[in-house]
Amino acid sequence: MRRTLPLAFLPLVLLAACADDVPTALDPDASAKRAPVAAAAAVTVVMSGLDAPRGLAWGPEGALYVAEAGTAQVVGPCAAVPRGASCYSGTGAVSRLWKGEQTRVVSGLPSHYNATTVDIAGPQDIDFQGRGNGYVTIGWGAPPAARSQLGALGPLFGTLIKLRPSGGWSVEADISGFEAATNPDGGPVDSNPFGLLAEPGHQLVADAGGNSLVQVDADGTISLVAVFARVPAGAPTSEPVPTEVKRGPDGALYVSILSGVPFTAGNAGIYRVVPGEPPVLYVGGFKTITDFDIAPDGTLWIVQYASSPTFFGGPGLLIRVDRDGTRTVVSAALANPTGVLVGPDGAIYVSNRGNLADVGEVLRIVP
């Protein structure tokens, strides 16, 4: 499905290598709680006043972009979902940091608010492929069929959209529709497009609700790349919840797993994915991973949304995992971080307060 809509959009807005350099799993049973805490890192707020900031990306001109899920404002119809009601907000946005100036370059993107779960969902991640072609995942977080209750606005959710330098955007693929038609994991039909990787000729989307990784080709065709099992394996209640996808230095795909209710510490991890083969745990023992990035030297940078034994209590964490498997907590003072990005300057950029409108921020952290 492709639909072009007007948009106030200024011109723009979780790696190839040798095949024999396949990494081995990095002590997947180790616990992040046992990682040493590094000396205090230098932290600077570089973007502020954001509305539920989520994924981060470097634009083709070198600017830093952040997807904003939106606010709690309700301006349209509501859809009854398994927990409460998701009501149309339309406050999704994309902001840019360029030459020290913060600008909201996209506004009015699809978003919704659920007062029961106090959840804002809309633009979840952003990535670029080539000059001027920005892609954004629009979340849903409920059965795809419930979208019909929003009328003409419903098909905008659970999608991958493309941002155009000409001033518009289009729905490139109905990710939630694919979940409804195929239900790859065989569980409850649910969809929440989240993590995004844009590559030449296609995009890869981690569906946090469908527990799958899908590929969207240039013509909008969607195909299944991988399905993720419950964690621990065979658990009756803990969904995997994939949150980000990256291309590793070995050419394989890597996908982070948040893990579901009750969000038990140790259940989250990062899986190595080779199309046609089952995902393999690469590094585990974490909690509520919302995003990760891979530095040029192969170092993993991971953000955990929370740190309590279960559910979402405790501070968020920024964790470094070296190639030898050594783990270091670089920051243990984050507030519900949702995105992380390695900078060309060697700093680490984190979207913080990702569940709150108006007070979200992006931090620049120098380890």
ABEGO torsion letter per residue (X at the ends): XBBBBBBBBBBXXXXBBBAAABBBBBGAABBAAABBBBBBBBBBBABBGBBGBBBBBBBAAGBBBBBBAEBABBABBBBBBABEBBBBAGABBBBBBBGGBBBBABBGBBBBBBAAAGBBBBBABBBBBEBGBBBBBBBAGBBAAAAAAAEAAAAABGBBBBBBAAGBBBBABBAAAAAAAAGAAGBBBBBBBBBBBBBBGBBBBBBAAAGBBBBBBAAGBBBBABBBBBOBBGBAABBAGBABBBBBAAGBBBBBBAEBOAGBBGABBBBBBBBGBBBBBABBGBBGBABBBBBAAGBBBBBBABABABEABEBBBBBBBBAAGBBBBABAABBGBABBBBBAAGBBBBBBGAABBGABBBBBBBX
